[in-house]
Amino acid sequence: MFSIFKIYKNIYLAICFVAYSFFGFSQGNTSTIKAQLALGINNPSSGGFVRDFESKPVNSPSINLGVQYMFKPKLGAKLDFGYNRFSNLNNTPEFKVNYTRLNLQLVFDANEVFNFSSQRLGAYPHIGPGLSMIKPLGDYTQNNLSFLNGMAGIEFHYGMSETLSLFVDTSYIVGFGKEFNPVSEGYGSFNGNLLTINFGLSISLSGCYFCEQ
């Protein structure tokens, strides 16, 4: 797990820089700016592989890092980075794939729609475009791909305190990759859709405790 974070530390640091940039200009409440970290599982679509290649239905890890900024009480945006790994199903050609993505998404506060009985509960749909980057491992390391994607999902939060919440996020990432040549760039690669389910922490980076005394 440590090696995964080391490989993608530059992207993580870039997200942190954006977070602290927002933080520097914010005097808002604890809902204005949040950092998010989540871990979970993923399921790639079977149509994203060339013939005879098939992935396990449940794969791990799935890692998400993000920064969310609510510029209106019910509307915001977030920049998030995702790392996913999946591998072959038993009795199919052996492969492993690293699937990384970077997305900029709109975020909606849908609490009034769900009308939760507890103020600790919250629902936040999100949707937006991004870039997917595919890196096969093992025998197919030269078969790298990148393509645009569209991502949509929803987070359900439970507030532990005013500055910390636990959440579960279910998202579907649609890949807009073109058909690839099975011989030169297809074996062990992937250009399809991806379902992710992640569990994480959302931490406020804004609020009165940052205001000048």
C-alpha positions in Angstrom: 0.0 0.0 0.0 2.9 2.4 0.8 4.3 2.0 -2.7 1.0 3.1 -4.2 1.0 6.3 -2.3 4.7 6.9 -3.2 4.0 6.5 -6.9 1.2 9.0 -6.9 2.5 11.4 -4.3 2.9 14.2 -6.8 -0.8 14.1 -7.7 -1.6 13.9 -4.0 0.6 16.9 -3.3 -1.1 18.9 -6.1 -4.5 18.2 -4.5 -3.2 19.3 -1.1 -1.9 22.5 -2.7 -5.4 23.2 -4.1 -6.8 22.5 -0.7 -4.5 24.9 1.1 -5.1 27.6 -1.6 -8.8 27.4 -0.8 -8.0 27.3 2.9 -6.0 30.5 2.6 -8.9 32.5 1.2 -11.7 31.0 3.3 -13.3 32.4 6.4 -16.5 30.4 5.9 -18.2 27.7 7.9 -17.1 24.1 8.3 -19.0 23.0 5.2 -17.2 25.3 2.8 -14.0 23.4 2.2 -13.4 19.7 2.9 -10.6 17.2 2.3 -11.7 13.6 1.6 -9.9 10.3 1.8 -11.7 7.0 0.9 -10.8 3.3 0.4 -12.9 0.6 -1.2 -13.5 -1.9 -4.0 -14.1 -1.7 -7.8 -15.8 -3.6 -10.6 -14.7 -3.0 -14.3 -17.1 -3.7 -17.1 -16.5 -6.8 -19.1 -16.9 -4.9 -22.4 -13.7 -3.0 -21.7 -11.4 -5.9 -22.4 -10.5 -7.8 -25.6 -11.9 -11.2 -26.1 -10.9 -13.9 -23.5 -9.7 -11.4 -21.0 -12.0 -11.0 -18.0 -11.6 -9.4 -14.6 -12.7 -10.5 -11.1 -16.1 -9.0 -10.2 -14.7 -7.5 -7.0 -11.2 -5.9 -6.9 -9.2 -3.9 -4.5 -7.8 -1.4 -3.8 -9.8 1.6 -4.8 -8.4 4.8 -3.4 -9.9 8.3 -3.6 -8.3 11.6 -2.6 -10.2 14.9 -3.1 -10.9 18.5 -2.1 -14.4 19.9 -2.1 -15.4 23.5 -2.2 -19.0 24.6 -1.7 -19.3 28.1 -3.3 -23.1 28.1 -2.6 -25.0 26.5 0.3 -26.4 23.8 -2.0 -23.8 23.7 -4.8 -20.1 23.2 -5.0 -17.3 21.5 -6.9 -14.5 19.0 -6.1 -11.3 17.9 -7.6 -10.5 14.3 -6.9 -8.0 11.7 -7.8 -8.8 8.0 -7.9 -6.5 4.9 -8.1 -7.9 1.4 -8.8 -6.3 -1.9 -9.5 -8.0 -5.0 -10.9 -6.8 -8.4 -12.1 -7.9 -11.4 -14.1 -10.5 -13.9 -13.2 -9.4 -17.5 -12.5 -8.9 -19.6 -15.6 -8.5 -16.5 -17.9 -5.4 -14.9 -19.3 -3.3 -13.4 -16.5 -3.1 -9.6 -16.1 -3.2 -6.8 -13.7 -4.2 -3.2 -14.5 -3.7 0.1 -12.7 -6.6 2.5 -13.4 -6.0 6.1 -12.3 -8.3 9.0 -13.0 -8.5 12.8 -12.3 -12.0 14.4 -12.3 -13.5 17.8 -11.7 -17.1 17.5 -10.5 -20.1 19.5 -9.5 -21.4 18.6 -6.0 -25.1 19.0 -4.9 -26.4 19.1 -1.3 -29.5 16.9 -1.6 -30.5 16.8 2.0 -33.9 18.4 1.4 -34.7 15.9 -1.3 -34.0 12.9 1.0 -35.5 14.7 4.1 -33.4 12.8 6.6 -34.8 12.7 10.2 -31.4 13.3 11.7 -29.2 16.3 11.0 -26.1 14.1 11.2 -27.1 12.4 7.9 -26.4 14.0 4.5 -26.5 13.1 0.8 -24.3 14.6 -1.9 -24.7 13.6 -5.6 -21.7 14.5 -7.8 -21.0 14.5 -11.6 -18.3 15.7 -13.9 -15.7 15.0 -16.6 -12.2 13.7 -16.2 -9.2 11.8 -17.6 -8.6 8.1 -17.2 -5.1 6.6 -17.4 -4.6 2.8 -17.9 -1.3 1.1 -17.1 -1.2 -2.7 -17.5 1.3 -4.6 -15.4 3.2 -7.9 -15.9 3.6 -8.9 -19.6 1.7 -6.0 -21.0 3.5 -2.9 -19.6 3.8 -1.2 -23.0 0.0 -1.2 -23.6 -0.8 2.1 -21.9 -4.0 4.0 -22.7 -5.6 7.3 -21.7 -9.0 8.6 -22.5 -11.7 11.0 -21.3 -14.4 9.9 -18.9 -17.6 11.0 -17.3 -18.2 10.3 -13.6 -21.4 10.3 -11.5 -22.2 9.1 -8.1 -23.6 9.9 -4.6 -22.1 10.1 -1.2 -24.0 9.4 2.0 -22.5 11.1 5.1 -22.8 10.6 8.8 -21.5 13.5 10.9 -19.3 12.5 13.8 -18.7 16.1 14.7 -18.9 19.6 13.1 -15.6 19.0 11.3 -15.5 15.3 10.7 -17.9 12.9 8.9 -17.9 9.3 7.7 -19.2 8.6 4.3 -19.9 5.9 1.7 -19.6 6.7 -2.0 -21.0 4.8 -4.9 -19.8 6.0 -8.3 -19.9 4.9 -11.9 -17.2 6.1 -14.4 -18.0 5.9 -18.1 -15.0 5.6 -20.3 -14.9 7.3 -23.7 -11.9 5.3 -25.0 -11.8 4.3 -28.6 -11.5 0.7 -29.8 -7.9 -0.5 -29.6 -5.8 -2.9 -31.6 -5.7 -6.2 -29.6 -2.2 -7.1 -30.8 -0.3 -3.8 -30.2 -2.3 -2.2 -27.4 -5.1 -4.4 -26.3 -3.8 -7.4 -24.3 -4.0 -6.7 -20.6 -5.4 -3.2 -21.2 -8.9 -1.7 -20.6 -11.1 1.0 -22.1 -14.4 0.4 -20.5 -16.5 1.6 -17.5 -15.8 1.2 -13.8 -18.0 0.9 -10.7 -16.5 1.9 -7.4 -17.7 1.7 -3.8 -15.6 3.5 -1.2 -15.8 4.2 2.5 -14.0 7.3 3.8 -13.5 10.4 5.9 -14.4 14.0 5.1 -12.5 16.6 7.1 -13.3 20.3 7.2 -10.6 22.7 6.2 -12.7 25.9 6.9 -14.6 27.3 9.8 -14.5 29.8 12.6 -11.5 28.2 14.2 -9.5 29.6 11.4 -10.8 33.1 11.7 -8.6 35.9 13.2 -9.2 36.4 16.9 
